[in-house]
Amino acid sequence: MSSLHIQQLLAPFSKIGLGDMDNVKLMNRVDTKFVLTNEQLEEVLPLLNEHYHVVEIVGKSICSYESLYYDSEELDFYHDHHKKRLNRVKIRYRKYLDSDISFLEIKHKYKGRTNKMRIPSDELYEVLPTEHVKFIDESVDLSFTKDLIPTLVNNYKRITLVGKVLPERLTLDLDLSFRKDNQTADLDYIAIAELKQAKVSRKSPFFRLMKERQIRPLRLSKYCIGILQLSQDVDVKYNRFKKKILKINKLKTDAT
């Protein structure tokens, strides 16, 4: 699905800016993810117009992002996710390519809730500056902060929708690609939808649409999927992710 076509589907949406999002920052929240084919997204988008605004940043409603993830050499963050630990951390730089703004972000997930902390950054650093190591140490309890290394680059395009009535955000990530050393992988046939709420509410218009179409929530980490896509020659455990991989592969088959 081309960006031009998506823009046409978004044209009827009412537009808001970043300054209008104060009541839905949701830095402490519950996230519910769904995976759709591009065709499913194309069907659903026009039905969301009634219930959501679309966010425009520098005049664009489809924005480009780049993330640089950090982990230990042993991929502790990845394995914490694989083990389904209730207390886990994700550390990354995120760059908003259209506005040339970057942040160092920490996502701390504890018992199903996500607490997001971030500070501005001049760039996506390959080596963590001292002040960024300090910010991480002050934010989360890690024993290996100084041993963190860059492990994955993720690029994608994002549409951000904000509820007109309910205080929720819905992000739609498209054209996903991953890079690690000289390896690359694409997941450009799917869209990852993430519903962000203060607490789970199935009254959400998007939640109802997914239920009507029998699209069930799927706990999916772009970081973990990217690591798996680019780690064929590395001994990375993935048995607990097999169902997710099969689901993504089935969507690829459906898309073709």
C-alpha positions as CSV (number, residue, x, y, z in Angstrom):
1,M,0.0,0.0,0.0
2,S,1.6,3.2,-1.1
3,S,2.0,6.3,1.0
4,L,-0.1,8.3,-1.5
5,H,-3.0,5.8,-1.1
6,I,-2.7,6.0,2.7
7,Q,-2.8,9.8,2.5
8,Q,-6.0,9.6,0.5
9,L,-7.5,7.4,3.2
10,L,-6.5,9.8,5.9
11,A,-7.7,12.9,4.1
12,P,-11.2,12.8,5.7
13,F,-9.8,12.7,9.2
14,S,-9.8,15.8,11.4
15,K,-6.2,17.0,12.0
16,I,-4.6,17.9,15.3
17,G,-1.0,18.8,16.3
18,L,1.3,17.6,19.0
19,G,0.2,20.5,21.2
20,D,-3.3,19.0,21.3
21,M,-2.2,15.7,22.8
22,D,-1.5,16.7,26.4
23,N,-4.4,14.6,27.7
24,V,-3.2,11.5,25.9
25,K,0.6,11.5,26.6
26,L,0.0,8.2,28.6
27,M,3.6,7.8,29.7
28,N,2.3,5.3,32.2
29,R,-0.2,3.0,30.3
30,V,-1.4,-0.3,29.1
31,D,-0.6,-1.3,25.5
32,T,-2.6,-3.7,23.4
33,K,-1.1,-4.7,20.0
34,F,-2.7,-6.1,16.9
35,V,-1.0,-7.2,13.6
36,L,-2.9,-6.6,10.3
37,T,-2.1,-7.1,6.7
38,N,-1.9,-3.9,4.6
39,E,-5.2,-4.9,3.0
40,Q,-6.9,-5.2,6.4
41,L,-5.6,-1.8,7.4
42,E,-6.9,-0.4,4.1
43,E,-10.3,-1.7,5.0
44,V,-10.3,-0.5,8.6
45,L,-8.8,3.1,8.2
46,P,-12.0,4.7,6.7
47,L,-14.0,3.3,9.6
48,L,-11.8,5.1,12.2
49,N,-12.5,8.6,10.9
50,E,-15.6,9.0,13.0
51,H,-13.8,8.2,16.2
52,Y,-10.3,9.5,15.9
53,H,-8.3,12.6,15.0
54,V,-5.0,12.1,13.0
55,V,-1.9,13.8,14.3
56,E,0.1,16.0,11.9
57,I,3.7,16.7,12.5
58,V,5.4,19.4,10.3
59,G,2.4,19.0,8.0
60,K,2.7,15.2,7.7
61,S,0.3,12.6,9.0
62,I,2.6,9.7,8.0
63,C,5.8,10.2,9.8
64,S,9.2,8.4,9.5
65,Y,10.9,7.0,12.6
66,E,14.3,5.4,13.3
67,S,15.1,3.5,16.4
68,L,18.5,2.3,17.7
69,Y,18.1,-0.4,20.3
70,Y,20.6,-1.1,23.1
71,D,21.1,-4.4,24.9
72,S,23.9,-6.4,26.5
73,E,26.1,-8.6,24.4
74,E,24.1,-11.6,25.7
75,L,20.8,-9.9,24.7
76,D,19.5,-9.8,28.3
77,F,16.6,-7.5,27.4
78,Y,15.6,-9.8,24.5
79,H,15.7,-12.9,26.7
80,D,13.8,-11.2,29.5
81,H,11.0,-10.7,27.0
82,H,11.3,-14.3,25.8
83,K,11.0,-15.5,29.4
84,K,7.9,-13.4,29.9
85,R,9.4,-11.7,32.9
86,L,6.9,-9.3,34.4
87,N,9.7,-6.8,35.2
88,R,11.6,-5.9,32.0
89,V,13.3,-3.0,30.3
90,K,13.9,-1.7,26.8
91,I,16.4,1.0,26.0
92,R,16.6,2.8,22.6
93,Y,17.2,6.0,20.8
94,R,14.3,7.2,18.7
95,K,14.6,9.8,16.0
96,Y,11.6,11.5,14.4
97,L,13.1,11.9,11.0
98,D,10.6,14.5,9.7
99,S,11.3,17.0,12.5
100,D,14.9,15.9,13.1
101,I,14.3,15.4,16.9
102,S,15.8,12.5,18.9
103,F,15.3,11.1,22.4
104,L,16.9,8.5,24.6
105,E,13.9,6.4,25.7
106,I,13.5,3.8,28.5
107,K,10.4,1.6,28.5
108,H,10.0,-0.2,31.8
109,K,7.3,-2.8,31.8
110,Y,6.1,-4.1,35.1
111,K,3.1,-6.4,35.6
112,G,1.5,-5.4,32.3
113,R,1.9,-1.6,32.6
114,T,4.4,0.4,30.6
115,N,6.2,3.4,32.1
116,K,8.1,5.4,29.5
117,M,10.9,7.8,30.4
118,R,12.9,9.9,28.0
119,I,15.3,12.8,27.5
120,P,16.3,14.8,24.4
121,S,19.4,13.6,22.5
122,D,21.4,15.3,19.8
123,E,21.7,12.1,17.8
124,L,21.5,8.3,17.9
125,Y,24.8,7.5,19.7
126,E,26.7,4.3,18.9
127,V,28.4,4.8,22.3
128,L,26.3,6.0,25.2
129,P,27.5,9.4,26.6
130,T,28.1,9.6,30.3
131,E,25.0,11.7,30.9
132,H,22.9,9.1,29.2
133,V,24.4,6.3,31.3
134,K,23.5,8.4,34.3
135,F,19.9,8.9,33.2
136,I,19.6,5.1,32.7
137,D,21.1,4.3,36.1
138,E,18.7,6.8,37.8
139,S,15.7,5.5,36.0
140,V,16.0,1.7,36.2
141,D,18.0,-0.8,38.3
142,L,20.5,-2.5,35.9
143,S,23.7,-4.2,36.8
144,F,25.2,-3.9,33.3
145,T,24.4,-0.3,32.1
146,K,28.0,0.4,31.1
147,D,28.1,-2.8,29.1
148,L,25.2,-1.9,26.8
149,I,25.9,-2.0,23.1
150,P,23.8,-1.1,20.0
151,T,22.1,-4.2,18.7
152,L,19.4,-3.3,16.2
153,V,18.2,-0.5,14.0
154,N,14.5,-0.3,13.1
155,N,12.9,2.0,10.6
156,Y,9.2,2.4,10.0
157,K,6.4,4.9,9.2
158,R,3.8,5.7,11.7
159,I,0.3,7.1,11.7
160,T,-0.9,8.4,15.1
161,L,-4.6,8.6,15.9
162,V,-6.1,10.2,19.0
163,G,-9.6,9.3,20.3
164,K,-12.2,12.0,20.0
165,V,-14.1,10.8,23.0
166,L,-12.0,8.3,24.8
167,P,-8.5,9.3,26.1
168,E,-6.5,6.9,24.0
169,R,-3.9,6.8,21.3
170,L,-3.7,4.4,18.4
171,T,-0.4,4.1,16.5
172,L,-0.2,2.3,13.2
173,D,3.3,1.3,12.1
174,L,4.0,0.5,8.5
175,D,6.9,-0.4,6.2
176,L,9.0,-2.0,9.0
177,S,12.6,-2.7,8.2
178,F,15.5,-3.9,10.4
179,R,19.3,-3.6,10.2
180,K,22.0,-5.3,12.1
181,D,25.6,-5.1,11.0
182,N,25.4,-5.9,7.2
183,Q,22.1,-7.7,7.5
184,T,18.7,-6.3,6.6
185,A,15.1,-7.6,6.8
186,D,11.7,-6.2,5.8
187,L,8.2,-6.7,7.2
188,D,6.5,-4.4,4.7
189,Y,3.4,-6.5,4.2
190,I,2.1,-6.0,7.7
191,A,1.0,-3.1,10.0
192,I,1.4,-3.2,13.7
193,A,-1.4,-1.4,15.6
194,E,-0.8,-0.4,19.2
195,L,-3.7,0.9,21.3
196,K,-2.4,2.9,24.3
197,Q,-4.8,3.4,27.2
198,A,-4.6,4.3,30.9
199,K,-6.3,1.0,31.5
200,V,-7.7,-1.6,29.1
201,S,-11.1,-0.6,27.8
202,R,-12.9,-2.8,25.3
203,K,-15.2,0.1,24.6
204,S,-12.5,1.5,22.3
205,P,-13.8,1.8,18.8
206,F,-10.6,0.1,17.5
207,F,-11.0,-2.7,19.9
208,R,-14.6,-3.3,18.7
209,L,-13.5,-3.3,15.1
210,M,-10.8,-5.8,15.7
211,K,-13.3,-8.1,17.6
212,E,-15.8,-7.8,14.7
213,R,-13.1,-9.0,12.3
214,Q,-11.8,-11.7,14.7
215,I,-8.4,-10.1,14.8
216,R,-7.1,-11.0,18.3
217,P,-4.5,-9.0,20.3
218,L,-0.9,-10.2,19.7
219,R,1.8,-9.4,22.1
220,L,4.6,-8.4,19.7
221,S,7.9,-6.6,20.2
222,K,9.4,-4.9,17.1
223,Y,12.8,-5.3,18.8
224,C,12.4,-9.0,19.5
225,I,11.0,-9.8,16.0
226,G,13.9,-7.8,14.5
227,I,16.5,-9.7,16.5
228,L,14.9,-13.0,15.3
229,Q,14.8,-11.8,11.7
230,L,18.5,-11.1,11.7
231,S,20.0,-13.7,14.0
232,Q,19.8,-16.9,12.0
233,D,23.6,-17.5,12.6
234,V,23.4,-16.8,16.3
235,D,22.1,-19.1,19.0
236,V,19.0,-17.0,20.1
237,K,16.2,-18.8,21.9
238,Y,12.8,-18.3,20.2
239,N,10.6,-21.3,21.1
240,R,8.1,-19.1,23.0
241,F,7.9,-16.8,19.9
242,K,7.1,-19.6,17.5
243,K,3.4,-18.9,17.4
244,K,4.0,-15.2,16.7
245,I,6.4,-16.1,13.9
246,L,3.9,-18.5,12.4
247,K,1.2,-15.8,12.6
248,I,3.5,-13.3,10.8
249,N,4.4,-15.8,8.1
250,K,0.7,-16.6,7.6
251,L,-0.1,-12.9,7.2
252,K,2.7,-12.8,4.6
253,T,1.0,-15.7,2.7
254,D,-2.4,-14.0,3.0
255,A,-0.9,-10.8,1.7
256,T,0.5,-12.5,-1.4
